[in-house]
Amino acid sequence: MAIGFKRAPRGADAGPPRDPAGMTLMEHLTELRSRVIKAVVAVVIGGALGFSLYSPVLDRLVEPYCDQKAEQAERRQEEGVADDESLDTGCQLVVTDPLESFSIRLKISAYLGLLFASPVVLWQLWRFITPGLYDNEKRYAIPFVLSSVALFVAGAYLALWTFPKTLEFLAAFGGDNLTTLYTPSKYLGLLIFMMLAFGLGFEFPIVLTFLQLAHVLHWRQLAKFRRYALVLVFIVNAVITPSGDPVTLLSLSIPMVLFYEISILIGRFVFKRE
């Protein structure tokens, strides 16, 4: 005789939950395959769009390098050590591999495809991992998707905004006698890594909020371990930020600290009422 367990309803508006245990392994795999196919199709379409937008996006990504070259030329001119070559503010990236131009365009197109398709991917992820939620809990799906995309874009833009300071900090170790010339793979690899790190860091409140929604964490637990969490945030950010400069570290750590507090407030005043 099969014995089933059901969660007690927590409100009058709570509808009947979908029972994940009622699905067979093949049904789970079929659903997973369907959602993965939809996500992949969305990424391919987004990648095609990103391929067409490659030139303006590349121009925007190279702007921090242009700013650094202009500042170097201006500083050398003020010091009276500038010549025609050092006053050159051209900021073209140097290609040293015949295949590099092609590979860089494909990589940027792929990253743009993931960005453009992220609402669809997140929606498919949400629908797959939360089949047992009540109707009053499923209404968080759209805010979850929209806030995840918005926070990731905000984090990536913050990384792009602080990247000139990162380049300046790294170039300062070499001294004024060195001129910076970057290849696309090295320069864009570092920049995209920082944009991903900042974007994923800004997903911090989404993860904490979801764990509270799934009853894995409670806001009282987050408040109790606040001090340890804040120290851990600064340690992790110091590791993942390649430059280690204070501007980049604080630019990522301060928002994450604020997000941690916001997650506690959401659990205390939003989920508590439910």
The 8 nearest C-alpha neighbors of each residue, nearest first, counted from 0:
[[1, 2, 3, 4, 21, 20, 5, 23],
 [2, 0, 3, 4, 20, 21, 5, 18],
 [1, 3, 0, 4, 5, 20, 21, 18],
 [4, 2, 1, 5, 20, 0, 18, 21],
 [3, 5, 2, 6, 7, 18, 20, 1],
 [6, 4, 7, 3, 18, 16, 8, 15],
 [5, 7, 8, 4, 16, 9, 131, 15],
 [6, 8, 9, 5, 10, 4, 13, 15],
 [9, 7, 10, 13, 6, 11, 14, 15],
 [10, 8, 7, 13, 11, 273, 12, 6],
 [11, 9, 13, 12, 8, 273, 135, 14],
 [10, 12, 13, 9, 8, 14, 135, 273],
 [13, 11, 10, 14, 135, 134, 9, 8],
 [14, 12, 10, 11, 135, 133, 134, 8],
 [13, 15, 134, 133, 12, 16, 135, 8],
 [14, 16, 133, 17, 13, 134, 8, 132],
 [17, 15, 133, 131, 132, 18, 14, 134],
 [16, 18, 131, 130, 19, 15, 132, 133],
 [17, 19, 20, 21, 131, 16, 130, 22],
 [20, 18, 21, 22, 131, 17, 130, 23],
 [19, 21, 18, 22, 23, 3, 17, 131],
 [20, 22, 19, 18, 23, 17, 26, 24],
 [23, 21, 20, 19, 26, 27, 24, 18],
 [22, 24, 26, 25, 27, 21, 20, 28],
 [23, 25, 27, 26, 28, 22, 29, 20],
 [24, 26, 28, 27, 23, 29, 22, 30],
 [25, 27, 29, 23, 24, 28, 22, 30],
 [28, 26, 24, 30, 25, 29, 31, 23],
 [27, 29, 31, 25, 30, 26, 32, 24],
 [30, 28, 26, 32, 31, 27, 25, 33],
 [29, 31, 33, 27, 28, 32, 26, 34],
 [32, 30, 28, 34, 29, 33, 35, 27],
 [31, 33, 35, 29, 30, 34, 28, 36],
 [34, 32, 30, 36, 31, 35, 29, 37],
 [33, 35, 37, 31, 36, 32, 123, 38],
 [34, 36, 38, 32, 37, 33, 31, 39],
 [37, 35, 39, 33, 38, 34, 32, 40],
 [38, 36, 34, 40, 35, 39, 41, 33],
 [37, 39, 120, 35, 41, 36, 40, 34],
 [40, 38, 42, 36, 41, 37, 35, 43],
 [41, 39, 43, 37, 42, 38, 36, 44],
 [40, 42, 38, 44, 116, 39, 43, 45],
 [43, 41, 45, 112, 39, 116, 40, 44],
 [44, 42, 46, 40, 45, 41, 39, 47],
 [43, 45, 47, 41, 46, 42, 40, 48],
 [44, 46, 112, 42, 48, 115, 43, 47],
 [112, 45, 47, 49, 43, 108, 109, 48],
 [48, 46, 50, 44, 49, 45, 43, 51],
 [47, 49, 45, 51, 46, 50, 44, 52],
 [48, 50, 108, 46, 52, 111, 51, 47],
 [51, 49, 108, 47, 53, 48, 52, 46],
 [50, 52, 48, 49, 53, 47, 54, 108],
 [53, 51, 49, 50, 54, 55, 56, 48],
 [52, 54, 50, 56, 51, 55, 57, 49],
 [53, 55, 57, 56, 52, 58, 51, 50],
 [56, 54, 58, 57, 53, 52, 59, 60],
 [57, 55, 59, 53, 58, 54, 60, 52],
 [56, 58, 60, 54, 59, 55, 53, 61],
 [59, 57, 55, 61, 56, 60, 54, 62],
 [60, 58, 56, 62, 57, 61, 55, 63],
 [59, 61, 57, 58, 62, 56, 63, 159],
 [60, 62, 58, 64, 59, 63, 57, 65],
 [61, 63, 65, 59, 64, 60, 66, 58],
 [64, 62, 163, 66, 65, 61, 67, 162],
 [65, 63, 67, 62, 66, 61, 68, 90],
 [66, 64, 90, 62, 68, 63, 67, 69],
 [67, 65, 63, 69, 64, 68, 62, 70],
 [66, 68, 64, 70, 65, 69, 71, 63],
 [69, 67, 71, 65, 88, 70, 66, 72],
 [68, 70, 88, 66, 72, 67, 71, 73],
 [71, 69, 73, 67, 72, 68, 74, 66],
 [72, 70, 68, 74, 69, 73, 67, 75],
 [71, 73, 86, 69, 75, 70, 74, 85],
 [74, 72, 70, 76, 71, 75, 69, 77],
 [73, 75, 77, 71, 76, 72, 70, 78],
 [76, 74, 78, 81, 72, 77, 80, 73],
 [75, 77, 81, 79, 73, 78, 74, 72],
 [76, 78, 74, 79, 75, 73, 80, 81],
 [79, 77, 75, 76, 80, 74, 81, 73],
 [80, 78, 76, 77, 81, 75, 82, 74],
 [81, 79, 75, 78, 76, 82, 77, 85],
 [82, 80, 76, 75, 85, 79, 86, 83],
 [81, 83, 85, 84, 86, 80, 76, 75],
 [82, 84, 86, 85, 87, 81, 72, 76],
 [83, 85, 87, 86, 82, 81, 88, 72],
 [84, 86, 82, 87, 81, 83, 72, 75],
 [87, 85, 72, 83, 84, 82, 88, 81],
 [86, 88, 85, 84, 89, 83, 72, 68],
 [89, 87, 69, 68, 86, 90, 72, 65],
 [90, 88, 87, 91, 65, 68, 69, 86],
 [89, 91, 65, 88, 64, 92, 68, 61],
 [92, 90, 89, 93, 61, 65, 180, 181],
 [91, 93, 182, 181, 183, 90, 94, 180],
 [92, 94, 182, 181, 95, 91, 180, 183],
 [93, 95, 182, 96, 92, 183, 99, 100],
 [94, 96, 93, 97, 182, 99, 98, 183],
 [95, 97, 99, 98, 94, 100, 182, 93],
 [98, 96, 99, 95, 100, 94, 101, 102],
 [99, 97, 96, 101, 100, 102, 103, 95],
 [98, 100, 102, 96, 101, 97, 103, 94],
 [101, 99, 103, 102, 98, 104, 97, 94],
 [100, 102, 104, 99, 98, 103, 105, 97],
 [103, 101, 99, 105, 104, 100, 106, 98],
 [104, 102, 106, 100, 105, 101, 99, 107],
 [103, 105, 107, 101, 102, 106, 108, 100],
 [104, 106, 108, 102, 103, 107, 109, 101],
 [107, 105, 109, 103, 108, 104, 102, 110],
 [106, 108, 110, 104, 109, 105, 111, 103],
 [107, 109, 49, 50, 105, 111, 46, 106],
 [110, 108, 112, 106, 46, 107, 111, 105],
 [111, 109, 107, 113, 112, 108, 106, 114],
 [112, 110, 114, 49, 108, 113, 109, 115],
 [46, 111, 113, 45, 109, 42, 115, 110],
 [114, 112, 116, 110, 111, 42, 115, 117],
 [113, 115, 111, 117, 112, 116, 110, 45],
 [114, 116, 112, 45, 113, 117, 111, 118],
 [115, 117, 42, 113, 41, 114, 119, 118],
 [116, 118, 120, 114, 119, 115, 113, 121],
 [119, 117, 121, 120, 116, 144, 122, 148],
 [118, 120, 122, 117, 116, 121, 123, 38],
 [121, 119, 117, 38, 123, 122, 118, 124],
 [122, 120, 124, 118, 123, 119, 117, 144],
 [121, 123, 119, 125, 124, 120, 118, 126],
 [122, 124, 126, 120, 121, 125, 34, 119],
 [125, 123, 121, 127, 122, 126, 120, 128],
 [124, 126, 122, 123, 127, 128, 129, 121],
 [125, 127, 123, 124, 129, 128, 122, 130],
 [126, 128, 124, 125, 129, 123, 130, 31],
 [127, 129, 125, 126, 130, 124, 131, 123],
 [128, 130, 131, 126, 127, 132, 125, 137],
 [131, 129, 132, 17, 128, 127, 19, 126],
 [132, 130, 17, 16, 129, 18, 19, 133],
 [131, 133, 16, 130, 136, 129, 137, 134],
 [132, 134, 16, 136, 135, 14, 13, 137],
 [133, 135, 137, 14, 136, 13, 132, 138],
 [134, 136, 133, 13, 137, 138, 12, 14],
 [137, 135, 133, 134, 138, 132, 139, 212],
 [138, 136, 134, 139, 135, 140, 132, 133],
 [137, 139, 136, 140, 135, 134, 141, 142],
 [138, 140, 137, 142, 141, 143, 136, 135],
 [141, 139, 143, 138, 142, 137, 144, 125],
 [140, 142, 144, 143, 139, 145, 138, 122],
 [143, 141, 145, 139, 144, 140, 146, 138],
 [144, 142, 140, 141, 146, 145, 139, 147],
 [145, 143, 141, 147, 142, 146, 118, 121],
 [146, 144, 142, 148, 147, 143, 149, 141],
 [145, 147, 149, 143, 148, 144, 142, 150],
 [148, 146, 144, 150, 145, 149, 143, 151],
 [147, 149, 151, 145, 146, 150, 152, 144],
 [150, 148, 146, 152, 151, 147, 145, 153],
 [149, 151, 153, 147, 152, 201, 148, 146],
 [152, 150, 198, 154, 148, 153, 149, 201],
 [151, 153, 155, 149, 154, 150, 156, 148],
 [154, 152, 150, 156, 151, 155, 149, 157],
 [153, 155, 198, 197, 157, 151, 152, 156],
 [156, 154, 194, 198, 152, 158, 157, 153],
 [155, 157, 159, 153, 158, 154, 152, 160],
 [156, 158, 160, 154, 159, 155, 153, 161],
 [159, 157, 155, 194, 161, 156, 160, 162],
 [160, 158, 156, 162, 157, 161, 155, 194],
 [159, 161, 157, 158, 162, 156, 163, 63],
 [162, 160, 158, 159, 164, 163, 157, 247],
 [161, 163, 165, 159, 164, 160, 158, 166],
 [164, 162, 63, 166, 165, 161, 167, 67],
 [165, 163, 167, 162, 166, 161, 168, 246],
 [164, 166, 162, 168, 163, 167, 242, 169],
 [167, 165, 163, 169, 168, 164, 170, 162],
 [166, 168, 164, 170, 165, 169, 171, 163],
 [167, 169, 165, 171, 166, 170, 164, 244],
 [168, 170, 166, 171, 167, 172, 165, 242],
 [171, 169, 167, 172, 168, 173, 166, 174],
 [170, 172, 168, 173, 169, 174, 167, 175],
 [173, 171, 170, 174, 169, 168, 175, 167],
 [174, 172, 171, 170, 177, 175, 176, 169],
 [173, 175, 171, 176, 172, 177, 170, 178],
 [176, 174, 177, 173, 171, 178, 75, 71],
 [175, 177, 174, 178, 173, 179, 75, 80],
 [178, 176, 175, 174, 173, 179, 170, 171],
 [179, 177, 180, 176, 175, 85, 71, 68],
 [178, 180, 181, 177, 170, 68, 67, 64],
 [181, 179, 178, 93, 92, 182, 90, 91],
 [182, 180, 92, 186, 93, 179, 183, 185],
 [181, 183, 93, 92, 185, 184, 94, 186],
 [184, 182, 186, 187, 185, 92, 181, 94],
 [183, 185, 188, 187, 182, 186, 103, 99],
 [186, 184, 188, 182, 183, 187, 189, 181],
 [185, 187, 183, 188, 189, 184, 181, 182],
 [188, 186, 190, 189, 184, 183, 185, 191],
 [187, 189, 185, 191, 186, 184, 190, 192],
 [190, 188, 192, 187, 186, 191, 185, 193],
 [189, 191, 187, 193, 192, 188, 194, 186],
 [192, 190, 194, 188, 193, 189, 187, 195],
 [191, 193, 189, 195, 190, 194, 188, 196],
 [194, 192, 196, 190, 191, 195, 197, 158],
 [193, 195, 155, 191, 158, 197, 196, 192],
 [194, 196, 198, 192, 193, 197, 199, 191],
 [197, 195, 193, 199, 194, 198, 200, 192],
 [196, 198, 154, 200, 194, 195, 199, 155],
 [199, 197, 151, 154, 155, 195, 201, 200],
 [200, 198, 202, 196, 201, 197, 195, 151],
 [201, 199, 197, 202, 198, 203, 196, 255],
 [200, 202, 198, 203, 199, 150, 154, 151],
 [203, 201, 199, 205, 200, 204, 147, 150],
 [202, 204, 201, 206, 205, 200, 207, 255],
 [205, 203, 207, 258, 206, 262, 202, 208],
 [206, 204, 208, 202, 203, 207, 209, 147],
 [207, 205, 209, 203, 204, 208, 210, 202],
 [208, 206, 204, 210, 209, 205, 262, 211],
 [207, 209, 205, 211, 210, 206, 262, 204],
 [208, 210, 212, 206, 211, 207, 205, 213],
 [211, 209, 213, 215, 207, 212, 208, 216],
 [210, 212, 216, 214, 208, 209, 213, 217],
 [211, 213, 209, 214, 210, 208, 270, 215],
 [212, 214, 210, 211, 215, 209, 216, 132],
 [215, 213, 211, 212, 216, 210, 217, 209],
 [214, 216, 210, 213, 211, 217, 212, 209],
 [217, 215, 211, 214, 210, 220, 218, 221],
 [218, 216, 220, 219, 211, 221, 214, 215],
 [217, 219, 221, 263, 266, 220, 267, 222],
 [218, 220, 222, 217, 221, 223, 263, 267],
 [221, 219, 223, 217, 218, 222, 224, 216],
 [222, 220, 218, 224, 219, 223, 225, 263],
 [221, 223, 219, 225, 220, 224, 218, 263],
 [224, 222, 220, 221, 225, 219, 226, 218],
 [223, 225, 221, 227, 222, 226, 228, 220],
 [226, 224, 222, 228, 227, 223, 221, 229],
 [227, 225, 229, 228, 224, 230, 223, 222],
 [226, 228, 230, 224, 229, 225, 231, 232],
 [229, 227, 231, 225, 226, 230, 224, 232],
 [230, 228, 232, 226, 231, 227, 225, 256],
 [229, 231, 227, 233, 232, 228, 234, 226],
 [230, 232, 228, 234, 229, 233, 235, 227],
 [233, 231, 229, 235, 230, 234, 236, 228],
 [232, 234, 236, 230, 231, 235, 252, 237],
 [235, 233, 231, 237, 236, 232, 230, 238],
 [236, 234, 238, 232, 237, 233, 231, 239],
 [237, 235, 233, 239, 238, 234, 240, 232],
 [236, 238, 234, 235, 240, 239, 243, 233],
 [237, 239, 235, 236, 240, 234, 241, 243],
 [238, 240, 236, 237, 241, 235, 196, 193],
 [239, 241, 237, 243, 238, 242, 236, 248],
 [242, 240, 243, 239, 238, 193, 237, 189],
 [243, 241, 244, 240, 165, 169, 168, 247],
 [244, 242, 240, 241, 237, 248, 245, 247],
 [243, 245, 242, 246, 247, 248, 168, 165],
 [244, 246, 248, 247, 249, 243, 250, 242],
 [247, 245, 249, 248, 244, 250, 164, 161],
 [246, 248, 250, 249, 245, 244, 161, 251],
 [247, 249, 245, 250, 246, 251, 252, 237],
 [248, 250, 252, 251, 246, 247, 253, 245],
 [251, 249, 247, 248, 252, 246, 253, 254],
 [250, 252, 249, 248, 253, 254, 247, 197],
 [253, 251, 249, 255, 254, 250, 233, 248],
 [252, 254, 256, 255, 249, 251, 250, 257],
 [255, 253, 257, 256, 252, 251, 258, 250],
 [256, 254, 258, 252, 257, 253, 259, 251],
 [255, 257, 259, 253, 258, 254, 252, 229],
 [256, 258, 254, 260, 255, 259, 261, 253],
 [259, 257, 255, 261, 204, 256, 260, 254],
 [260, 258, 256, 262, 257, 261, 255, 204],
 [259, 261, 263, 257, 262, 258, 264, 256],
 [260, 262, 258, 264, 263, 259, 265, 257],
 [263, 261, 265, 259, 260, 264, 204, 208],
 [262, 264, 218, 260, 266, 261, 265, 267],
 [263, 265, 267, 261, 262, 266, 268, 260],
 [266, 264, 262, 269, 263, 267, 268, 261],
 [267, 265, 270, 263, 218, 264, 269, 268],
 [268, 266, 264, 271, 265, 269, 218, 263],
 [267, 269, 265, 271, 266, 264, 270, 272],
 [270, 268, 265, 271, 266, 272, 267, 273],
 [269, 271, 266, 273, 272, 268, 267, 265],
 [270, 272, 273, 267, 269, 268, 266, 265],
 [273, 271, 270, 269, 268, 267, 266, 10],
 [272, 270, 271, 10, 269, 9, 135, 268]]
